Amino acid sequence: MTTILDSWPMRDEQVLSETSQFKALGHPLRHRMLVALRQRPATFAQLAAALGATKGTIGYHVKILEQAGLLRVAYVRRVRGGTEQYYEPTSPRLRIAGDAPVGGEFLVKAALNEMLPPEEGEPETTVLRHVRLTTAQASALVARLEELGDEVPDHPAGRPYGVLLSLYRADIPALPAD
């Protein structure tokens, strides 16, 4: 028997602003756990197998993610006289609040920690470009980046890739006029 818990529906986007949320996401295992659970809900045993950890370790880290409001029980299933809880993220997308105690560097560090070198024949690119924009141009570019992020397909049988889209203020010296 499966029980669907629908008292807390998934939100389209969760805005991160609390120190506890960043502390929870700052641990590499918890970050990997949350990324893995974006595929589908999973039990402690399934997470332990996927992440190479013990069920006890997974249970500890799931509790921290739950307390930070980043994970929830998706459903409960009865098995052999007991129950299994399946966990899922509370939201499919995370966004850092403008007044959060950390900024985009938090996501850049997370992306760097999960980057693998490309295998032969695999597509990969990282481009860094510095531009000067008005506030209106920067706002329009942010809107385009968000649209592009929404358009990126996610094929369940595909290989995992990361897409990091960022527009940030850069500390670049300005040369004086000629």
N, C-alpha and C positions, 0 to 999 in steps of 0.2 A: 504494500500500500504506500502511495506517495502522497504527502501533504504539501501543497503549495502554500507558501506564506506570502500573502499579497497585502498585508497590512502596511507595508512600506514599499511602495512601487519604485522601480528603478528610475532615477532621474537621468535626463539627457546629459547633464554636466554637473559635476560637483566642484564648487569653488573652494580651494584650499586656503585657509587663513589662520588656522590654529597651530600653535607650536607643536602640539601633540601629533597632528597630522604629518608634519614634516619630519618629526622625530621617528614616527612609525615608518614612513617611506624611506628614511635615510639609511636604514639597515639593508644591506644587499640581499639577504634572504627574503625579507618581507617585500622588497621591491620586486624580486623575481617571482615571488608567490602571487602578487597582485597581477603581474603581467601574465603568468600562466593561467590564472583564473579568468582572464578576458576571453579565453578560448571556450570555456564552458564551466559550469559548477563542478566542484570536486570535493571529495572527502579527505580527511586527514591522511588516510592510507594512500590515496591517489597522489596527493601533493608530496608526501614523503618519497614515494617512488620516483616521481618526476624530478624532484629537487635533490635527491640523494641525501635526505635527512631522516631523522627518526620521527615517529609519530608524536612523541613527547615534545620534541623541538618545534614541530609544525604546530602543535596545539598551543604552545606558549606564544608563538608569533601570530597565530590567528587571533588569539585573545587581544593582543595589542592592536592589531588592525581593526578588530571589531570595536574596541573602546575608542579608537580614533574616528570611528564612523566610516571606515573605508571598505569594510567587509560586512556581509550579513549572511544569515542562513537562507539559502534559496528554497530548499525543500528538505523534508525528512522522509526517509524510506525505512520501512521495517524489514529487518533481515534476521533470520534465525533467533527470534525471541528478543532481539535488541533493535536499536535504531541507528541509522547512519545519517549524519547531517552533511548536506552538500552546501558548500559556501560559494558565494559569488561577490564580485565588487558591487558596491552600492550605486555605482554610476559607470557608464561605459567610457566617460571622458572626465579628465581632471583639468582644472584650470587654476593657476595661481592668482590669488586676489591681488589687486594693485597695492594694497596696504599690508601685504603679508610680510612676515619677518625674513623671508628669503625671496629671491627673484628668479629670473630665468636660468641663472647659473646652476640652480638646483637641478633643473631638467637636463642641462648640458652635462653635468657630472654624471647623472644617471645614464644618459645615452653613452657617454664614454666608457662607463663600467660594463655595458652590455655589448659593445662593438667587438665584432670578430673580424679578422682579416678576410678579404674575399677569396673564395676558391677560384681556380682558373676558369675563365669563361663566365663568371658571375658578374652581373652589373653592379656597379658601386660608384658613387660620386660624392664628394664633399666639396662644396664651393663656398668660399668666403669672399664677399664683395662689399666694399665700403662705398656708400653713396651719400649724397647730401639731399635731404628731402624737406619740404615744408611739412608742417603738422598735418595739413589736409592730405598731402601725398602719402605720408606715413600711415595715416588712418585708412586710406584707400588700399594701400598695400597689405595692411593687416587683414582687412576684409577679404582680399583676394587669397591670401595665404590660408585663412580659415576655410574658405570655399574649397581650395585645393586639398586641404587636409580631409575634408568631408568626402571628396571625390575619390580618394585613394581606395581601391577595392581591397577587400580582406577575404581571400579565398581559403577556406578551411584546410584544403589539401596542399596549399602552397608552403613554401619555405618562409621562415620568419625573417623579416627585415624591419628596420626601424626607420621612421621618417620624422625628422626634427625640423620644424619650420619655426624660424625665429626672426623677429625684427627687434633690435635692441639699440639703445643709445650707445655710441662708441666714443671712447676717449682718444680722439685723433687730433693731433695738433693742426691748427690752421696756419698756413703760410701767410705772411703779410702780402698785401697787394704790391704789384710791381711799381 
